[in-house]
C-alpha cells in the first residue's frame, strides 16, 4: 500500500512533464510526415540525382539506432555550430537548448520510417487511376496532389498509426540528451528520492495511458479518413 | 586529418580495438537476447492460443503492456529488478550460497529479451494462424500426435511466414541493444563510441563512425535475411 502511495505521489510532477513528451511526439509526426512524403516521392519518381540521396537517407536513418542519431546530432552539431555564423545569429539562444536537437533527430528518424511506408503505398495505388488522370490532361504534379498521395496516405494509415506509437515511445530517449520529458523527469525523481522502481512505474502508467488514448484517437482519425471504405449504414425508414 | 586517424590505431593510444570489441559485445548481447526472446515469444504465442482463459489473459497483458511502454523504461525497470529478484529467489531456494550474484550482462540481456519477446509473440502467432487449419485436421485424421503435427506440419510452414517479421525484429534488436549503453555498465558499440567521443572531443568523427559500424551490422543482416527468406520459400516460386 505504501509503495502504491509513493507511486501516486510521483504522478503530479510526471504529469507536468507530459506536455513536453507530447510536443516531441507531435512535432515528430508533423515534420516526419512532411519530410517522409517528400522523400517517398523522390524515391519513386526521382531521377537518379534525387532518388539516390533519398534512398541513402532512409537507409542510414533506418539502419542505425535512434540513440546514435541523437548523440550525433546533439554532440556533433554542438561541436560544429559554435564555430559558425550561427553563434552570433538570432537562432543561437534556441540552439543552446537540447530540445531542438531532439526535435530534429526525432523528425528525421520518423521521416525515414514514414518514407519507406509511403513509398510502398504510392506503388500500391492502382495504375488505371493515374492513366485516367493523364488522359483527362492532368499535369504530373496535379496527379500526385489530387490522385496519388491522398490515396497512398490513406492506404498506409494503419502503419503510420503504429509508427506514431513507436515515436511516442522513442521520445523517452531524448532524456539522454538532458531533456526533461516524462522519462527524464522519472530519472530525476529516481535520483532525488533514491527510489528505483516507483518513479519508473508511475511513468509507465502515464505512458500506457497516453498510448491507449492515442490508439483510440488514431482509430477515429482512420475511420473518418476512410469513410468510403466503411460498410454503408442501413437506410432509415 | 592525420591527427584524427591516429586516434584509430590499434592498442592503448587508439580506439580501433575498443570499437572492435564494442561490436563483438553488441553482437553478443543481441544474439543472446534474441534467442531468449524467441523462448519468451514462443511461450507467449502458445499462451495466446491456450484454452485456459487465465493463460490467455496473462499472455495478452504481457504483449499489450510491454508493447505500450518505452523500451528504455522497461529495460531500466527490469535491469534493476531481475538481478535482485533472481538473487533473492535463488538464495531462498538454497540453490546457491550467499555470494551468488546475477551478472549485469544477463540482467540486461533478459531485459532486452523481455521487450522483444512481446513483439516476437505476435509474429509467431500470425505465422501459426497462416498455416491452414485443414492441414492440422488432416494430421489429426492420420492419427499424428500433437507434437508430431507441430514438428512436421506446422513448424516448417510457420518458418516461411515468420521469417520476414523475425528478420525485422532481429534488425530492431541490434539497434535496441544500443539502449543498454545508457546503463553504463557494458562496453557495447555505442558506449565505446560515447567514451571515445567524450574523451577526444571528436564528437562528429566518433559518433559518425559508430553510426557507420551499426549500418554495417544492418547491411550484413539484411543480406543474410534475404538469403534465408529465399531458402525457406523455395518451392513456392
Interface residues (C-beta under 8 A of the other chain):
Chain A: X59 X60 X62 X63 X64 X65 X66 X67 X68 X69 X71 X72 X75 X76 X78 X79 X80 X165 X169 X170 X171 X172 X173 X175 X176 X183 X186 X187 X196 X197 X200 X201 X203 X204 X207 X208 X211 X212
Chain B: X65 X68 X69 X70 X71 X72 X73 X74 X76 X77 X80 X81 X171 X175 X176 X178 X179 X181 X182 X190 X193 X194 X197 X201 X202 X203 X204 X207 X208 X210 X211 X214 X215 X218 X219
